[in-house]
Amino acid sequence: MSNISKQVIKSYIRLLRTEKRVFGQDMPTLDRVTEQTRTQFRANSNESDPIKIDEMVQHANAVSDFLLTNTVQAVKKTDTQFGMKLEQQQDKTIVTLKFRPENELHVEKTYEFVGDQGRKRVVNRNRNKDAAAGAAASDPMAGSMEKFKPIRRKFEFQGRTVYEWDQTLEDVNIYITPPPGVTAKMIDCTITKTRLSVGLKGNPPFLDEEFYSTIKEKESLWMIEDGELHITLQKMTKAETWSMALKGHKLLSDTQKETQISEDVKKQMMLERFQQEHPEFDFSSAQFNGEAPDAKTFLGGMKE
């Protein structure tokens, strides 16, 4: 898969997850914005101009940055008090809220406490989207997870590769090479919470199997480029280690080699978790002595 395709998928998934984080307490708004995002990405799925694609990817990332750093959800508790949900990027922030005459909730001013001495400064929260686009530090995870390359594995049947797959803390990716000449319009791919069906329209499915575990179907997607079908699934349970992509699909007859690969995946997942929880450090060269712990359950589990 080309680097352009990877960037498109990453920007799409990141935007959906950002919308869920920001609007998670407001389901009507969340449903509306996520459906708009899916509609816009589908509308541009056939775009082939690299320059236009790059512009759209930058725009999607800019929107994610803007939402993370400029959006605060407030639930009215009394006439003068509001319960607020602050993102990680805002967790050292105190916000003064006022009602304008037209009853619109307004951020009056913001203070951010910096460093151990409690020094404070005023932060301008009225930045436009262009300014947000340049805020590379707005998401501390952006770029830090690029250090970990997932371990790609094969599922073979009668000596033929049926598909390849890999996983991260949050995603499972399945890669299928379709017959020559097949385009996206010819693909019939259905993703549900528990099952994947993929094949050519008008024909029985090439694959119709249950996932190893459950996924979030609305935040999963597929696309085809450079002769490869890429299916990205978001895990229902973050940091869960999948031993196979689809139930019953053991990977290698060489049990010893498969055990070693599984252990390498566990180590990669654990280091990925450390990196996500502590983005200020670099765990890309870290090593485990002995067996790696389970990324899902280690020290009480991983926070969403």
Backbone torsions as a table, in degrees:
resi	resn	phi	psi	omega
1	MET	NA	137.3	-176.0
2	SER	-71.8	161.7	178.6
3	ASN	-62.9	-33.6	178.6
4	ILE	-61.7	-46.1	179.8
5	SER	-60.8	-42.2	179.6
6	LYS	-61.5	-41.7	-179.4
7	GLN	-67.2	-37.9	177.7
8	VAL	-62.3	-48.2	-178.8
9	ILE	-63.1	-43.9	-179.2
10	LYS	-62.7	-42.5	-179.0
11	SER	-67.7	-37.0	178.9
12	TYR	-65.3	-50.6	-178.9
13	ILE	-65.1	-41.4	179.7
14	ARG	-61.1	-41.4	-179.3
15	LEU	-65.9	-42.5	177.5
16	LEU	-61.1	-42.2	-179.3
17	ARG	-69.7	-36.7	176.7
18	THR	-63.5	-43.8	178.8
19	GLU	-61.1	-39.0	179.1
20	LYS	-66.2	-39.9	179.3
21	ARG	-66.3	-41.9	-173.7
22	VAL	-78.7	-40.7	-174.6
23	PHE	-108.5	17.8	-174.9
24	GLY	-60.2	-23.8	-179.9
25	GLN	-92.9	2.6	-178.0
26	ASP	-131.2	84.0	-172.6
27	MET	-61.9	-40.2	177.6
28	PRO	-59.6	-42.4	178.1
29	THR	-67.3	-42.4	179.9
30	LEU	-60.4	-46.4	179.2
31	ASP	-60.9	-39.4	-177.3
32	ARG	-68.2	-46.3	-175.7
33	VAL	-73.3	-36.0	179.5
34	THR	-69.8	-37.1	177.3
35	GLU	-66.2	-37.7	176.8
36	GLN	-63.4	-41.4	178.3
37	THR	-62.3	-47.2	179.8
38	ARG	-62.0	-40.3	-179.8
39	THR	-63.8	-42.9	-179.3
40	GLN	-67.1	-40.6	178.0
41	PHE	-66.5	-39.8	178.1
42	ARG	-64.7	-38.9	-178.7
43	ALA	-63.4	-27.2	-178.1
44	ASN	-105.0	13.4	-173.7
45	SER	-66.7	-22.0	-178.7
46	ASN	-97.6	5.5	179.0
47	GLU	-65.6	132.6	-177.1
48	SER	-119.9	-7.6	-179.4
49	ASP	-76.3	114.2	-178.0
50	PRO	-57.0	-35.1	-179.1
51	ILE	-66.8	-46.1	179.2
52	LYS	-65.4	-39.3	178.9
53	ILE	-62.6	-43.7	179.3
54	ASP	-61.8	-40.0	178.3
55	GLU	-63.3	-40.6	179.8
56	MET	-68.9	-38.1	177.3
57	VAL	-63.8	-44.5	178.3
58	GLN	-62.2	-39.0	178.8
59	HIS	-64.7	-43.8	178.9
60	ALA	-61.2	-42.8	178.3
61	ASN	-66.7	-35.7	178.0
62	ALA	-65.4	-39.2	177.4
63	VAL	-63.9	-42.7	177.5
64	SER	-59.3	-47.0	178.8
65	ASP	-59.3	-44.9	-177.8
66	PHE	-62.4	-44.3	-179.8
67	LEU	-63.9	-42.2	-177.2
68	LEU	-66.1	-35.2	-172.1
69	THR	-103.1	-11.1	-173.7
70	ASN	-126.9	2.2	-177.2
71	THR	-117.1	128.6	177.8
72	VAL	-127.8	129.0	174.9
73	GLN	-91.2	130.8	178.7
74	ALA	-128.9	131.5	176.9
75	VAL	-109.2	122.8	-177.2
76	LYS	-69.3	121.6	179.2
77	LYS	-101.4	-45.4	174.1
78	THR	-132.9	-175.1	179.6
79	ASP	-64.6	-22.1	-175.6
80	THR	-124.3	-2.3	-175.7
81	GLN	-123.3	144.0	-179.7
82	PHE	-132.7	137.8	170.5
83	GLY	-88.3	133.4	-172.1
84	MET	-122.9	144.6	173.9
85	LYS	-106.3	115.8	-179.5
86	LEU	-109.1	135.1	177.9
87	GLU	-75.4	168.8	178.9
88	GLN	-55.8	-36.0	-179.8
89	GLN	-71.9	-9.1	-176.3
90	GLN	-120.7	9.0	-167.7
91	ASP	-74.1	-5.4	174.6
92	LYS	-110.6	26.5	-170.7
93	THR	-114.7	139.0	173.1
94	ILE	-112.0	126.0	-176.1
95	VAL	-117.7	131.7	175.2
96	THR	-95.2	124.3	-177.6
97	LEU	-110.7	140.8	175.7
98	LYS	-137.6	156.4	171.6
99	PHE	-94.7	130.0	171.1
100	ARG	-74.9	168.3	-179.6
101	PRO	-55.7	-33.8	-179.0
102	GLU	-85.6	16.7	176.5
103	ASN	67.0	25.0	175.8
104	GLU	-90.7	129.6	178.8
105	LEU	-68.0	130.5	-171.0
106	HIS	-132.1	133.0	174.0
107	VAL	-81.3	110.9	-175.7
108	GLU	-75.8	-53.3	177.1
109	LYS	-162.9	162.1	-173.7
110	THR	-133.1	140.7	174.1
111	TYR	-121.5	139.3	176.9
112	GLU	-123.1	129.0	179.0
113	PHE	-90.2	128.5	-172.3
114	VAL	-120.6	130.3	172.6
115	GLY	77.9	176.5	-175.1
116	ASP	-73.4	-20.9	-175.6
117	GLN	-87.1	0.8	177.5
118	GLY	73.6	19.6	177.6
119	ARG	-60.5	141.4	-178.1
120	LYS	-126.8	153.0	177.5
121	ARG	-145.9	155.7	177.8
122	VAL	-82.5	134.8	179.4
123	VAL	-113.0	127.1	178.0
124	ASN	-77.8	117.6	-177.6
125	ARG	-98.4	4.3	-175.7
126	ASN	-100.7	37.1	178.5
127	ARG	-70.5	149.9	175.5
128	ASN	-88.0	178.7	-175.9
129	LYS	-67.4	-31.2	178.6
130	ASP	-63.4	-39.9	178.3
131	ALA	-67.1	-38.2	-179.7
132	ALA	-64.2	-32.9	-178.3
133	ALA	-62.0	-28.2	-179.2
134	GLY	-93.7	6.1	-177.3
135	ALA	-88.5	74.2	-176.2
136	ALA	-64.0	-26.8	-177.2
137	ALA	-86.2	1.8	-176.7
138	SER	-66.9	-28.8	176.6
139	ASP	-119.9	103.5	-175.0
140	PRO	-63.0	-16.9	-179.9
141	MET	-86.0	-17.6	-178.1
142	ALA	-62.8	118.6	178.5
143	GLY	94.5	-33.4	-175.4
144	SER	-68.0	-32.7	-178.7
145	MET	-80.3	-9.5	178.3
146	GLU	-65.8	-15.8	-177.4
147	LYS	-72.4	-15.4	-175.0
148	PHE	-111.3	112.5	179.3
149	LYS	-92.6	119.4	-179.1
150	PRO	-59.3	150.3	179.3
151	ILE	-85.2	113.8	-176.8
152	ARG	-85.4	130.2	-175.3
153	ARG	-123.0	158.2	-177.1
154	LYS	-111.4	143.5	164.7
155	PHE	-112.1	120.8	-176.3
156	GLU	-117.8	149.2	176.7
157	PHE	-138.2	122.6	-178.5
158	GLN	53.0	43.0	175.8
159	GLY	78.5	4.3	-179.1
160	ARG	-114.5	136.9	177.9
161	THR	-74.9	117.5	178.9
162	VAL	-82.3	-45.9	176.0
163	TYR	-162.4	165.6	171.1
164	GLU	-118.1	158.8	179.1
165	TRP	-155.2	158.7	172.6
166	ASP	-147.1	177.0	-178.9
167	GLN	-148.9	154.4	171.6
168	THR	-124.1	-172.8	177.6
169	LEU	-56.9	-36.2	-171.9
170	GLU	-111.8	-19.5	-171.6
171	ASP	-127.2	156.8	165.5
172	VAL	-123.1	131.4	-179.9
173	ASN	-116.1	131.0	177.2
174	ILE	-116.2	132.9	-177.2
175	TYR	-120.3	124.1	-179.0
176	ILE	-126.5	135.3	175.5
177	THR	-96.1	107.3	-179.3
178	PRO	-77.5	169.8	177.7
179	PRO	-60.3	153.1	179.2
180	PRO	-56.4	140.1	177.4
181	GLY	88.1	-7.7	-179.6
182	VAL	-74.9	131.8	178.4
183	THR	-110.3	170.6	-178.8
184	ALA	-60.4	-33.4	-178.4
185	LYS	-68.8	-17.6	-179.4
186	MET	-91.6	-10.9	-176.6
187	ILE	-84.6	135.5	172.3
188	ASP	-114.0	102.8	-176.6
189	CYS	-124.9	118.5	179.9
190	THR	-118.0	124.9	-179.9
191	ILE	-117.4	119.8	173.8
192	THR	-114.7	-176.3	-178.2
193	LYS	-62.0	-29.9	-172.6
194	THR	-125.4	-4.5	-168.7
195	ARG	-145.8	150.2	175.6
196	LEU	-122.0	130.7	172.9
197	SER	-128.1	125.0	-178.8
198	VAL	-144.9	140.2	179.8
199	GLY	-179.0	-163.0	177.2
200	LEU	-98.8	140.3	-179.4
201	LYS	-57.3	137.0	179.8
202	GLY	84.6	1.4	-179.2
203	ASN	-127.2	159.2	173.7
204	PRO	-59.5	149.5	-177.7
205	PRO	-64.4	143.1	175.2
206	PHE	-70.4	-39.1	175.0
207	LEU	-132.2	137.1	174.8
208	ASP	-150.5	83.8	-170.4
209	GLU	-137.2	159.6	174.6
210	GLU	-79.8	146.0	173.8
211	PHE	-70.6	158.6	175.6
212	TYR	-59.8	-37.7	177.9
213	SER	-144.1	-178.4	-176.1
214	THR	-83.0	154.6	-179.5
215	ILE	-131.4	169.2	176.1
216	LYS	-95.7	101.8	-170.5
217	GLU	-66.3	-34.4	-178.2
218	LYS	-70.9	-17.9	180.0
219	GLU	-109.3	18.5	176.1
220	SER	-112.4	156.7	-175.3
221	LEU	-158.3	170.7	174.5
222	TRP	-141.3	154.4	175.8
223	MET	-155.7	159.3	179.8
224	ILE	-129.2	133.2	178.3
225	GLU	-161.3	148.2	179.2
226	ASP	54.2	35.6	175.2
227	GLY	76.5	15.3	-178.7
228	GLU	-133.2	133.2	174.0
229	LEU	-89.9	121.2	-178.3
230	HIS	-113.7	118.5	178.2
231	ILE	-109.8	120.6	179.6
232	THR	-109.9	123.0	-177.4
233	LEU	-116.2	133.1	174.4
234	GLN	-93.5	125.6	-179.7
235	LYS	-62.8	140.6	173.6
236	MET	-67.9	-36.6	-179.1
237	THR	-111.6	111.1	-179.2
238	LYS	-63.7	139.3	177.9
239	ALA	73.9	5.4	174.2
240	GLU	-71.5	131.0	179.4
241	THR	-91.4	119.1	178.3
242	TRP	-87.6	131.5	177.4
243	SER	-87.1	-14.0	174.7
244	MET	-156.9	158.2	-179.9
245	ALA	-79.0	-43.6	-178.4
246	LEU	-123.6	140.0	-174.8
247	LYS	-57.9	136.3	177.6
248	GLY	84.0	-3.2	-177.8
249	HIS	-97.0	79.4	174.3
250	LYS	-65.7	148.6	-169.9
251	LEU	-90.1	-48.9	-174.2
252	LEU	-131.9	143.2	174.5
253	SER	-75.6	-20.6	177.9
254	ASP	-79.8	94.5	-174.1
255	THR	-60.4	-40.6	-178.6
256	GLN	-64.1	-43.5	-180.0
257	LYS	-67.0	-40.4	178.9
258	GLU	-65.0	-38.3	177.2
259	THR	-61.7	-41.0	178.9
260	GLN	-65.9	-41.9	178.1
261	ILE	-63.1	-43.0	178.8
262	SER	-60.6	-39.8	178.3
263	GLU	-67.0	-39.2	177.6
264	ASP	-63.4	-37.7	177.4
265	VAL	-64.4	-43.2	178.3
266	LYS	-59.6	-41.6	178.8
267	LYS	-64.8	-44.0	179.1
268	GLN	-60.8	-42.7	-179.6
269	MET	-65.4	-39.2	-179.7
270	MET	-67.4	-42.1	177.6
271	LEU	-66.2	-35.7	177.3
272	GLU	-63.3	-40.3	177.6
273	ARG	-64.4	-46.4	177.8
274	PHE	-56.0	-42.6	-177.8
275	GLN	-65.4	-39.6	-179.3
276	GLN	-69.5	-36.3	-179.3
277	GLU	-79.9	-24.2	-178.5
278	HIS	-134.4	69.9	-175.9
279	PRO	-64.9	-12.9	179.9
280	GLU	-75.9	-11.9	178.9
281	PHE	-110.3	164.4	178.3
282	ASP	-114.7	110.7	-178.0
283	PHE	-101.9	7.6	-172.9
284	SER	-63.6	-24.0	-179.2
285	SER	-108.9	8.6	-177.6
286	ALA	-71.2	152.7	-179.0
287	GLN	-128.6	150.7	174.7
288	PHE	-103.8	138.9	170.3
289	ASN	-96.9	112.1	-177.4
290	GLY	88.7	-161.2	-174.9
291	GLU	-75.6	137.5	179.2
292	ALA	-78.0	143.9	177.0
293	PRO	-72.1	169.6	178.8
294	ASP	-79.0	124.6	-176.8
295	ALA	-64.2	-26.9	-178.4
296	LYS	-75.1	-37.6	-171.4
297	THR	-108.3	-12.8	-174.5
298	PHE	-57.3	130.1	179.4
299	LEU	52.0	45.2	175.3
300	GLY	85.7	2.3	177.4
301	GLY	98.1	168.6	-176.1
302	MET	-99.2	137.1	178.0
303	LYS	-76.0	143.4	177.8
304	GLU	-71.7	NA	NA
